[in-house]
Structures are given as C-alpha cells and as structure tokens.
C-alpha cells in the first residue's frame, strides 16, 4: 500500500559489499546472521589489522545491530560547517542524510537537503522537491558511500580485495606504533586509495592514519587523527581531525578539518522504505483560514508517495 506524506507550508516558503569474505580458518557461529570466520593471515600487517578490528567490534557484530542513526558535524579548515542526521542500514549499505546546515556539502542549494541511497539509486531532495541535476547527483553518489565507509571503515578493512603490508615500527613521542600499509584491488585498473595505519602497540587501536583521495586526484596524503568512545560494545572513533601531511606523517601548518559523530544509536528498526526516493508533486490547496476570517488561504503542498 502506498503511504502518503503531506508537507504543508504557507505559500512562498520552501561501496561495495561489506560481508567479511576473507578466507577461512574454521571458527563459525551459525546462530549469527553472518558466519564468523578467522582469516588465514597473509602477513604480519594482515594479522595486526584483524586483531584491531576484533578489538573495536567486527563486521559480524556491527551487522547484527541492523542499523545506526547519528548526528554528523563537519567543520572545514576555513570554518564551513555541515550538520546532518545520518541513517544507515548495514545490509546493502543503505544510506540517508538530512542536512540542516550544509556550508560545505552542496552550498549552492538553500534550505534543507536530503540525500539517499536505496540500494539501487542515489537521490537528492531540496526542501521537499526532488532534484534530477546530474552534477548534484554525482556529488550525492560520492557523499553517500563515503560517509557510510568512514563510519564502518575499521570493519571494512577486513573486506575481500584489501591488501596489507607491514612497513615498520615507528615511535612518535612516547608511543610505539606498528605501521601497516593498506591498498585495494582495482579490477578496472583505476587508481585506488592508499592508507598507512598507525596501530598503537599498547592499545591495539589505530591512533592515526595517512590516506589519499584518488576520486579527486589527491595522491599526496592527508593525516587523520582519532579519538575513541565506547558505545554499545563498540569502540568508535567519534572525534576525527585531518590535514595535509607527507608520508612520514609530518603535517602542514594549515588548520585541521574536524569531524564529530554524536547521539549514536543502533538498532532503530529502520526499513528499506525509509531510504526510498519519494515521488513528490507540487500543488496548490485552498482551505478556510481562521487568521483571515474564514477566507480561503493558499497553501503550497508537496504530496509525496513512497
């Protein structure tokens, strides 16, 4: 049955399968919705990453939480801010974001913007109206999987097609790190990102990592530093900051870009319908208005059918 959502305002107002498919040694729990497996380690780097993922909470554990909702705040080095509510279903990587503030993301648009990925298509809505602008939708097609990936990055480091190389031991201040290079298979031979993880030898966590952004041709690294918070049995890097760096993890003098995730809640009973593009139509509706002594007042109405 179609559900109908009526939004009324006065006239003039406005990546990739995430299943952990690495080769198995046998340790299975068939009561889980995904079978737990221990991989055969390719090298020391692979084992270090695997142990880190077990510490923060692996994909199997995350998948069993079904979904997540949280507040995403992003402030660029030059002071531009995004504030959004993000929603994901882990199965199928369904993704939705509603931006109440978007000085960085699609700043040319006014009002509230919504972005979604329903498993088959990306969509964009501005103040209740769908956009078919292909340039804007290309940005949505980057933002949706990117935001999902950052939230699930630690778990997805165990995905099929991820490669590990132990580089060295490195001491920064009083902390000793194992540095692991991570690369990604490229079936179509397009350039893929490179990560270098700094895994704290005492805690087993990634304190910082270098990364490239090849989708935008950025082969020189950025350095991301992380602060963790324990939420519902997961160690989540809820505070992040990054800036330009070199491959020795020596950062530039420019200000940091800062990202924070707050109000994180799992298992919200989200359904696939919550991520579907709504078919919205603009129409005029006239109703008696008390404010105008019973005269008919015009309203703009967006009639949305899921």
C-alpha positions as a printed Julia matrix, in Angstrom:
306×3 Matrix{Float64}:
   0.0     0.0     0.0
   1.33    3.46   -0.87
   1.96    5.68    2.11
   1.32    9.35    1.57
   3.23   12.14    3.26
   1.81   15.65    3.04
   4.18   18.51    3.75
   2.24   21.77    4.13
   3.65   25.3     4.24
   2.25   28.78    3.69
   2.58   29.96    0.09
   6.06   31.35   -0.53
   8.03   29.15    1.98
  10.44   26.34    0.79
  30.62    0.77   -1.53
  30.74   -2.44   -2.1
  29.55   -5.48   -0.34
  30.54   -5.32    3.3
  30.45   -9.03    4.13
  33.67  -10.24    5.64
  34.59  -12.76    2.94
  38.26  -13.33    3.78
  39.48  -16.93    3.52
  38.62  -19.09    6.45
  40.1   -21.0     9.26
  37.16  -22.65   10.96
  35.56  -20.75   13.8
  31.87  -20.44   12.98
  28.86  -19.34   14.94
  25.88  -20.37   12.87
  23.41  -18.63   15.17
  24.62  -15.25   13.83
  23.08  -13.76   10.71
  26.58  -13.76    9.17
  29.02  -16.6     9.85
  32.09  -15.56   11.89
  35.39  -16.58   10.31
  39.04  -16.26   11.2
  41.11  -15.48    8.1
  44.38  -17.07    7.1
  46.83  -14.25    7.62
  48.79  -13.16    4.58
  51.43  -11.42    6.68
  52.06   -9.57    9.94
  50.21   -6.49    8.73
  47.09   -8.55    7.99
  47.16  -10.07   11.47
  47.6    -6.68   13.16
  44.6    -5.24   11.28
  42.49   -8.3    12.09
  43.28   -8.05   15.81
  42.48   -4.33   15.77
  39.09   -4.98   14.16
  38.25   -7.61   16.79
  39.03   -5.03   19.47
  36.77   -2.28   18.09
  33.97   -4.67   17.02
  33.99   -6.61   13.75
  31.59   -6.55   10.8
  29.61   -9.54   12.08
  28.91   -7.72   15.34
  28.04   -4.5    13.52
  25.79   -6.27   11.0
  23.79   -7.8    13.86
  22.96   -4.26   15.08
  20.95   -3.85   11.83
  21.19   -0.05   11.53
  22.5     3.17   13.04
  21.38    6.81   13.39
  23.72    9.59   14.48
  24.46   13.32   14.2
  27.31   14.24   11.88
  29.12   17.56   12.33
  31.88   18.55    9.91
  33.9    21.78   10.07
  36.44   22.61    7.38
  39.76   24.32    7.97
  38.25   27.59    6.68
  35.24   27.39    9.05
  32.49   25.98    6.81
  30.15   23.65    8.7
  27.83   20.76    7.86
  25.33   19.38   10.38
  23.36   16.32    9.31
  21.43   13.38   10.69
  22.84   10.21    9.12
  20.99    6.88    8.88
  22.36    3.56    7.57
  21.14    0.0     7.22
  24.24   -2.2     7.21
  22.8    -4.89    4.93
  23.02   -3.45    1.42
  24.76   -0.26    2.7
  21.56    1.79    2.52
  22.34    5.4     3.38
  20.41    8.6     4.12
  21.43   12.06    5.3
  19.34   15.14    6.04
  21.42   18.31    6.2
  20.1    21.16    8.33
  23.33   23.05    7.64
  25.42   22.47    4.51
  28.04   25.16    4.04
  30.47   22.53    2.69
  28.16   19.99    1.04
  26.2    21.44   -1.9
  26.45   25.01   -0.5
  24.8    26.37   -3.66
  21.48   24.9    -2.5
  19.28   26.64    0.07
  17.08   25.18    2.78
  17.08   21.58    3.98
  18.64   18.99    1.68
  18.23   15.22    1.84
  20.44   12.63    0.17
  19.78    8.92   -0.12
  20.91    5.6    -1.49
  18.24    2.88   -1.5
  20.39    0.01   -2.75
  19.85    0.78   -6.43
  19.83    4.54   -6.96
  21.11    7.77   -5.46
  18.67   10.64   -4.99
  18.59   14.25   -3.79
  15.76   16.34   -2.44
  15.81   20.07   -1.63
  13.05   21.45    0.62
  10.81   18.51   -0.31
  11.44   18.69   -4.07
  13.4    16.02   -5.92
  16.39   17.11   -8.0
  17.39   15.46  -11.27
  20.51   17.63  -11.72
  23.2    15.16  -12.78
  26.1    17.21  -11.42
  24.46   17.39   -8.0
  23.63   13.68   -8.09
  27.29   12.91   -8.82
  28.14   14.57   -5.5
  25.47   12.5    -3.77
  26.97    9.37   -5.34
  30.26   10.35   -3.7
  28.89   11.53   -0.34
  26.62    8.58    0.47
  29.15    5.72    0.19
  31.92    7.92    1.61
  30.01    8.76    4.8
  28.97    5.12    5.16
  32.56    3.99    4.64
  34.03    6.33    7.24
  31.58    5.05    9.86
  32.33    1.39    9.03
  35.96    1.8     7.97
  37.57   -0.35   10.67
  35.22   -3.26    9.96
  35.61   -2.89    6.19
  39.38   -3.15    6.45
  38.69   -6.91    6.51
  36.78   -6.87    3.21
  37.75   -9.07    0.29
  40.17   -7.25   -2.04
  42.06   -5.43    0.74
  45.83   -5.94    0.82
  48.2    -5.48    3.77
  51.92   -4.8     4.05
  53.79   -4.4     7.32
  56.1    -1.41    6.87
  57.94   -0.76   10.1
  57.89    0.12   13.75
  57.76    3.84   14.46
  57.98    5.83   17.69
  56.12    9.14   17.97
  56.59   10.99   21.24
  56.34    8.19   23.86
  54.17    5.85   21.8
  55.36    2.93   19.68
  53.37    2.14   16.54
  53.25   -0.68   14.04
  52.76    0.93   10.61
  50.7    -1.09    8.14
  50.14   -0.11    4.51
  46.67   -0.91    3.14
  45.86   -0.99   -0.57
  42.78   -2.06   -2.52
  42.33   -4.27   -5.57
  41.33   -2.39   -8.73
  39.58   -4.68  -11.25
  39.23   -1.8   -13.73
  42.81   -0.56  -13.11
  41.66    2.86  -11.88
  43.86    4.37   -9.13
  42.75    3.37   -5.64
  43.42    4.98   -2.27
  46.39    4.07   -0.1
  46.22    4.01    3.69
  49.0     3.78    6.24
  47.63    2.75    9.64
  49.48    3.66   12.83
  48.46    0.89   15.23
  49.25    1.69   18.86
  51.28   -1.24   20.19
  49.88   -0.79   23.73
  46.18   -0.44   22.89
  45.96   -2.25   19.55
  43.94    0.68   18.13
  44.56    2.92   15.12
  45.51    6.29   16.63
  46.06    7.91   13.25
  46.36    7.03    9.57
  47.55    8.53    6.32
  45.22    8.34    3.33
  44.81    9.53   -0.24
  41.62   10.58   -2.04
  42.1     9.34   -5.59
  38.48   10.08   -6.59
  39.6    13.72   -6.58
  43.11   13.01   -7.88
  44.71   13.65   -4.49
  47.75   11.35   -4.35
  49.52   13.33   -1.61
  48.4    12.07    1.79
  46.25   13.56    4.49
  46.76   12.58    8.13
  43.66   11.63   10.16
  43.88   11.52   13.97
  41.23    9.67   16.0
  39.67    9.73   19.48
  37.5     6.78   20.53
  34.35    6.38   22.56
  32.82    3.09   23.74
  29.17    2.87   22.63
  27.01   -0.25   22.86
  30.02   -2.55   22.92
  31.9    -0.86   20.05
  34.97    1.35   20.2
  34.02    4.1    17.75
  36.33    6.93   16.58
  33.74    9.63   17.28
  36.19   12.52   17.04
  38.41   12.93   13.98
  40.6    15.64   12.57
  42.73   15.73    9.45
  45.04   17.95    7.45
  47.65   17.72    4.72
  50.75   15.66    5.52
  53.64   13.8     3.94
  54.29   10.03    4.05
  56.37   10.48    7.21
  53.23   11.77    8.99
  54.62   15.28    9.3
  51.63   17.59    8.94
  51.32   21.02    7.35
  50.81   24.26    9.27
  47.25   24.7     7.99
  44.29   24.37   10.4
  42.61   20.98   10.99
  39.33   19.88    9.47
  37.29   18.46   12.36
  34.57   15.78   12.24
  32.43   14.64   15.17
  29.76   11.94   15.49
  27.29   12.29   18.36
  23.99   10.74   19.55
  24.93    7.36   18.05
  22.09    4.82   18.35
  21.99    1.31   16.91
  19.06   -0.96   16.01
  16.42    1.71   15.33
  14.1    -0.63   13.39
  14.77    1.2    10.12
  13.36   -0.39    6.96
  14.29   -0.16    3.28
  11.28    2.11    2.74
  12.98    4.79    4.87
  15.65    5.12    2.16
  13.43    5.22   -0.92
  13.18    8.26   -3.15
   9.78    9.87   -2.68
   7.77   10.89   -5.73
   6.78   14.45   -4.8
   4.37   16.7    -6.68
   3.75   20.39   -6.07
   0.16   21.57   -5.97
  -1.9    24.43   -4.56
  -4.5    23.73   -1.92
  -7.08   26.2    -0.59
  -8.53   25.91    2.92
 -10.55   28.23    5.17
  -8.27   30.24    7.41
  -9.16   31.46   10.9
  -6.5    34.13   10.58
  -8.32   35.56    7.56
 -11.88   35.32    8.98
 -12.74   32.16    7.08
 -11.4    33.35    3.74
  -9.7    30.76    1.56
  -5.93   30.88    2.05
  -3.47   29.36   -0.4
  -1.02   26.7     0.74
   1.81   25.03   -1.13
   1.65   21.28   -0.71
   4.16   18.6    -1.57
   2.31   15.32   -1.94
   4.89   12.55   -1.62
   4.22    8.9    -2.47
   6.69    6.28   -1.25
